[in-house]
Amino acid sequence: MQTLARLNHDQVDVERTLMFSLAVLRQGPILPLLAYDEMSCPIAIADGEPWPWELLDDCRRTFACEVQPVQVPKDVILASLNQVFDLSSASAEQMLEDLSDSDELSREIEEIGDLLESEDDAPVIRLVNTLISQAMKDRASDIHIEPFETQVLVRFRIDGVLHTIVHPPKSVQAALVSRVKVMANLDIAEKRHPQDGRLRVKIAGREVDVRVSILPTAFGERVVMRLLDRSSKVLTLRELGMSERQFSTMQKVVQSPHGIVLVTGPTGSGKSTTLYAALMEVDRANRNVMTIEDPIEYQVEGVGQMQVQPKIGLDFASGLRSILRQDPDIVMIGEIRDLETAEIAIQASLTGHLVFATLHTNDALSAIVRLKDMGVEPYLVASSLVMVQAQRLVRRLCPHCKLKRDVRADDWAVLEVNVIEHVQHLYEATGCEACMHTGFIGRIAIYEILTISGVMRDAIHEGKGLPSLRRLAKKEKLVSLRHDGARHVATGMTTVEEILRVSTEDVIEI
């Protein structure tokens, strides 16, 4: 019998594979392969497993030819099945076109009655499933269902930018929202108050956590679904794309015995990813590492992770108090939102704990002022803070269609750097099929890392304001977000316009 260690997509008979459901094919598992003649069909079966005789007989009857089992590792077959069904699933736009018109869809939905009792082939269920599946294929982080007076928009946030995907008929709006509520175990009868929920779905073998937010508006309920692929691996510090100097700084800080390390930036700037990467660097075998998060985005081996539960009074402050009674060495706080959490975190750092936390500010220096505005005494900030890192995510140029251009006179000036002599050409976005005509695929991070020197610590202790801290940081040669972004522009990874889009100009007040 023939044995294969791997399969290419070109070897799979997609047409015959799609004659069966994914659930049936996984039972074996089996996978039809392309035949050399019409008289037989090779079928991949799991190496070392009992032969799935019933499924092989079904294939023989369905294909009207003999089947030839080919032994392939089980995980290879499952991965190929997932790829076939992922690529073959219809887009939301195609699905709406197949339903011919909005009246037909509305009529079918009205006939369903209670959505809890509906079957999986109901059109509204197929539409929601298709939206989530397409969002995963398009690398979307969020799905927005937005009602307006005469229309409904479905938009995906891809690489930080919203794109309109489809316009469902207005008549299906209520059923669409109700279906999402049912999936997230929310109250479908409550339409006056905001609701939040969670659900977990499996798409082509990949488990996806979905956070759901429902908000009443003038023209109906607005839905936002945040997608988190549980199969994604936690990145390491080396994989975050830091410069050698930034990487070296982060490695030293992660090994600090105590103090507070803050990562700042707006929602969706990759703060949690950076903190998880930092936790991957610590000695989890010999140190007690605990986190409190909202929500837990990745499971990290060797780390005790707690999720806040506001409905039962478990917030960041109360959870952090409980964690400190567990004798931790390192604590990660999902977000410092109030004075109470900030004070507990600072006290923890002063009593021998290393604390990682996020804070919503626009740059590194603003985090110092934000803590003082919350009510934290300047001397406590000065004595506990070790490092503040601000970051943003910028879109990465599509390698298939990026266009070379000459360097312009003002390119380096707007990025706050001196002219980089060896760079003669930069690149700009154009757009192609591979990048959905956006010119970009994926994102990379830019960083602004402020280590607290003795002089900076004295300035914080004295309660100096933001203008004074900025002047001092400039003397200490702080690399700004724009300055750091220049290295990615110089290597053709992104554009000047992308760096300017996510960063603000430093204003040094005299």
Buried (B, 14 or more C-beta within 10 A) or exposed (E): EEEBEEBEEEBBBBEBBBBBEBEEBBEBBBBBBEBEEEEBBBBBBBBEEEEBEEBBEBBBEBBEBEBBBBBBBBEBBBBBBBBBBBEEBBBBBEBBEEBEEBEEBBEBBEEBEEBEEBEEEBBBBBBBBBBBBBBBBBBBBBBBBBBBEEEBBBBBBBBBEBBEBBEBBBBBBBBBBBBBBBBBEBEBEEBEEEBEBBBEBEBBBBEBBBBBBBEBEEBBBBBBBBBBBEEEEBBEBEEBBBEEEBBEBBBEBBEBEBBBBBBBBBEBBBBBBBBBBBBBBBEBEEEBBBBBBBBBBBEBEEBBBBEBEEEEEBBBBBBBEEBBEEEBBBBBBBBBBEBBBBBBBBBBBBEEBBBBBBBBBBBBBBBBBBBBEBEBBBEBBBBBBBBBBBBBBBBBBBEEBBEEEEBEEEBBEBBBBEEBEEBEEBBEBBBBEEBBEBBBBBBBBBBBBBBBEEEBBEBBBEEBEBEBBBBBBEEEEBBBBBBBBBBBBBEBBBBBEBBBBBBEEBEEEE
